[in-house]
């Protein structure tokens, strides 16, 4: 495999406890020269869909061969699998490696990148201990396996091959398009309370549009400041999805919308 020596970490562990630090310690025990980048550890507890969106958004910005370890794992200690997956367009040079629980948190990435190979992490020689804690696989399995991969160990060495079709998917309902517009859903929110929908910019086809918020129609804008302070604004976020925000406010609180709630985009003068 291509040896990048670069890893990312994502979790719902927060920064108050030592969990993130000891994961990095487990990585350093294997190879202290690896570069480890924290994507975020502020995913809400057990929020697999939020993690899915964050990973999907971040993945394209890293060099080919980067190892991404993600731990949002409400099923830790159960019979859910630990997995490592290679994705990309070139079998000999994967775009990235994904390490974590098989619960769908990587499914946003493999919706956009072909799966080249996938394995179940059943080789204890690549774990921190052959007797991992039933409540902390991030430290005892996923971080060590990720470190081995980033240090040059081949994917096929760390686990038994499994069929890509068997991997767990985590997804929201599909888009529904009509002559009047598009129905999507809220897939994530950020720390500003901006609500990211499942409607991609590519679906808009440069047409004029608006988001229905209650009885109001909020026309699509270019920037947050295109609407007065405290007003609801709809725009394309930097991530490439239609987003609902409140200029200098919190849309999640203001609108009382949650992940999974429907969103209606209407064509203007349709």
C-alpha positions in Angstrom: 0.0 0.0 0.0 1.0 3.7 -0.3 2.6 4.8 2.9 1.3 8.3 3.7 2.0 8.4 7.5 -1.1 10.6 7.9 -4.1 9.8 10.0 -7.3 11.6 11.0 -9.4 11.0 14.1 -13.1 11.7 14.6 -15.3 10.8 17.6 -18.1 11.8 19.9 -15.7 11.7 22.9 -15.5 15.5 23.5 -12.4 17.2 25.0 -13.3 17.0 28.7 -12.0 13.4 29.3 -8.8 11.6 28.4 -10.3 9.3 25.7 -8.9 11.2 22.7 -5.5 11.6 24.3 -5.2 7.9 25.1 -6.2 7.0 21.5 -3.2 9.1 20.4 -1.1 7.4 23.0 -2.0 4.0 21.5 -1.1 5.3 18.1 2.3 6.7 19.3 3.1 3.3 20.9 3.0 1.8 17.4 4.6 4.7 15.5 5.3 8.1 17.2 6.3 9.7 13.9 2.8 9.5 12.4 1.0 12.8 11.8 -2.4 12.7 13.4 -5.1 15.4 12.6 -8.2 15.8 14.7 -11.2 16.3 12.4 -13.6 16.8 15.4 -14.4 15.2 18.7 -17.6 17.2 19.2 -20.0 14.9 17.3 -23.1 14.7 19.6 -23.1 11.4 21.5 -24.1 8.4 19.3 -25.0 10.7 16.4 -24.0 8.4 13.5 -25.7 10.5 10.8 -23.8 13.7 12.0 -20.5 11.7 11.9 -21.4 10.4 8.5 -21.9 14.0 7.2 -18.7 15.2 8.8 -16.6 12.4 7.3 -18.1 12.8 3.9 -17.4 16.5 3.9 -13.8 16.2 5.1 -12.6 13.2 3.1 -11.8 15.0 -0.2 -9.4 17.5 1.5 -6.8 14.9 2.4 -4.0 13.4 0.4 -4.4 10.0 -1.2 -3.7 7.2 1.2 -4.8 9.0 4.4 -6.1 6.7 7.1 -9.3 8.0 8.7 -10.2 6.5 12.1 -13.7 7.3 13.3 -15.3 6.2 16.6 -19.0 7.0 17.1 -20.0 3.6 18.3 -23.2 3.1 20.3 -22.9 -0.7 19.6 -19.4 -1.0 21.1 -18.9 -4.4 22.7 -21.8 -6.0 20.8 -21.6 -8.3 17.8 -21.2 -5.3 15.4 -18.0 -5.7 13.3 -14.9 -3.6 13.3 -13.9 -2.8 9.8 -11.2 -1.3 7.6 -12.1 -0.2 4.1 -10.1 1.1 1.1 -11.8 3.5 -1.2 -10.8 5.2 -4.4 -10.6 4.8 -8.2 -7.2 3.2 -8.5 -6.9 -0.2 -6.8 -3.1 0.1 -6.4 -3.4 3.7 -4.9 -6.5 4.0 -2.7 -7.7 7.5 -2.1 -8.1 6.7 1.6 -8.6 4.0 4.3 -11.5 4.0 6.7 -11.2 2.3 10.1 -14.0 2.0 12.7 -17.3 0.3 13.6 -19.5 -1.2 10.9 -22.5 1.0 11.7 -22.8 3.2 8.6 -20.8 6.2 9.7 -18.5 5.8 6.6 -21.4 5.3 4.2 -21.4 8.9 3.0 -17.9 8.4 1.7 -18.5 5.2 -0.1 -21.6 6.8 -1.7 -19.1 8.9 -3.6 -16.0 6.8 -3.8 -15.9 3.1 -4.9 -15.0 0.5 -2.3 -11.8 -1.2 -3.4 -11.5 -3.7 -0.5 -13.0 -4.2 2.9 -11.9 -6.4 5.9 -13.3 -7.4 9.3 -10.8 -6.5 12.0 -10.3 -10.0 13.5 -6.5 -10.1 13.8 -5.6 -9.4 17.4 -1.9 -9.1 16.6 -2.7 -5.6 15.2 -4.7 -4.5 18.3 -3.3 -2.9 21.4 -4.2 -6.0 23.3 -5.7 -9.4 22.4 -8.2 -8.7 25.2 -9.7 -5.3 24.3 -12.0 -3.4 26.6 -15.6 -4.1 25.7 -16.3 -0.3 26.0 -13.2 1.3 24.3 -12.5 -0.3 20.9 -11.3 3.1 19.8 -8.2 2.8 21.9 -7.7 -0.9 21.8 -8.6 -1.8 18.1 -9.3 1.1 15.8 -6.5 3.5 16.6 -3.9 0.7 16.6 -5.1 -0.7 13.3 -5.2 2.7 11.8 -1.6 3.3 13.0 -0.4 0.0 11.4 -2.1 1.0 8.1 -0.6 4.5 8.1 2.8 2.9 8.9 2.7 0.7 5.8 0.9 -2.5 6.8 -1.2 -3.9 4.0 -5.0 -3.8 4.4 -5.3 -7.5 3.8 -3.0 -8.2 6.7 -5.2 -6.6 9.4 -8.4 -8.6 8.8 -10.5 -11.1 6.9 -12.0 -9.9 3.6 -15.7 -9.2 3.7 -18.1 -8.3 0.9 -18.6 -4.6 0.4 -22.3 -5.2 -0.1 -22.5 -6.5 3.5 -21.3 -3.2 5.0 -24.0 -1.3 7.0 -25.5 1.7 5.4 -26.7 4.8 7.3 -28.9 7.0 5.2 -31.8 9.4 5.2 -34.8 9.0 2.9 -34.0 9.8 -0.8 -34.8 13.1 -2.5 -38.2 13.4 -4.0 -38.3 15.7 -7.1 -41.4 17.1 -8.8 -42.2 19.9 -11.2 -42.7 22.2 -8.1 -39.4 21.5 -6.4 -37.5 19.0 -4.2 -38.2 17.4 -0.9 -35.1 16.6 1.2 -34.3 16.2 4.9 -32.0 17.7 7.5 -28.8 15.6 7.6 -26.7 17.6 10.1 -26.2 20.8 12.0 -23.0 22.6 13.0 -22.0 24.6 16.1 -23.6 27.7 14.7 -27.0 26.0 14.5 -26.9 26.0 10.7 -29.0 23.1 9.3 -27.5 21.2 6.4 -30.0 19.5 4.1 -29.7 16.5 1.8 -30.3 18.6 -1.2 -27.1 19.0 -3.2 -26.2 22.2 -5.1 -26.0 20.1 -8.3 -29.7 19.5 -8.1 -30.5 23.2 -8.4 -29.4 23.5 -12.1 -28.9 27.3 -11.7 -32.6 27.8 -11.2 -34.1 30.3 -8.7 -35.4 28.6 -5.6 -36.7 29.1 -2.1 -37.1 27.0 1.1 -40.5 26.7 2.7 -40.2 27.5 6.4 -43.6 27.3 8.0 -45.9 29.5 6.0 -43.0 31.6 4.7 -40.8 31.1 1.6 -37.1 32.0 2.1 -35.4 32.7 -1.2 -32.0 31.2 -1.9 -29.1 33.6 -1.3 -25.4 33.7 -1.8 -24.2 34.7 1.7 -25.5 34.8 5.3 -25.3 38.6 5.2 -27.8 38.8 2.3 -30.6 38.8 4.8 -31.0 41.1 7.9 -29.6 40.1 11.2 -31.9 37.6 12.9 -33.6 36.5 9.7 -33.7 33.0 8.2 -31.5 32.6 5.2 -31.1 29.7 2.7 -28.0 29.2 0.7 -25.4 26.7 -0.6 -22.9 26.0 2.1 -19.2 25.5 1.6 -19.9 21.7 1.8 -22.0 21.8 -1.4 -25.5 21.2 0.2 -28.5 23.5 0.6 -28.3 25.0 4.1 -30.8 26.8 6.3 -29.3 29.4 8.7 -30.2 32.5 10.7 -28.0 35.5 10.1 -26.1 36.0 13.4 -28.4 33.5 15.0 -29.1 29.7 15.5 -31.5 28.1 13.0 -31.7 24.8 14.9 -33.0 26.6 18.0 -35.0 29.2 16.1 -36.8 26.7 13.8 -36.9 23.7 16.2 -35.8 21.4 13.3 -33.8 18.2 13.9 -31.9 15.7 11.9 -34.3 13.7 9.8 -37.0 16.4 9.5 -38.2 17.1 6.0 -37.3 20.2 4.0 -39.2 21.5 1.0 -37.4 23.5 -1.7 -39.6 25.1 -4.3 -38.7 26.5 -7.7 -39.5 30.2 -8.0 -41.9 30.8 -10.9 -42.1 27.1 -11.5 
